[in-house]
Amino acid sequence: MRHALILILVAVITISVILIIYRPDLLEDVWLWLVGLIGPIIGFTKAIIKSVSNFFKSLDHA
């Protein structure tokens, strides 16, 4: 699971850097939305990770 999260993080960073270099006008509006929504995004991500880990723990006990 961690490998997938690391892969997704690297992909997002790479795409962001490419867009910053070649098309900074696209990111101008998007980053304001991300800054505003970072709290709910983090909370939603934590909830998903917790539910997935509980699911895998329930499979181990069964």
Helices and strands as residue ranges (DSSP letters): H 2-22, H 24-61
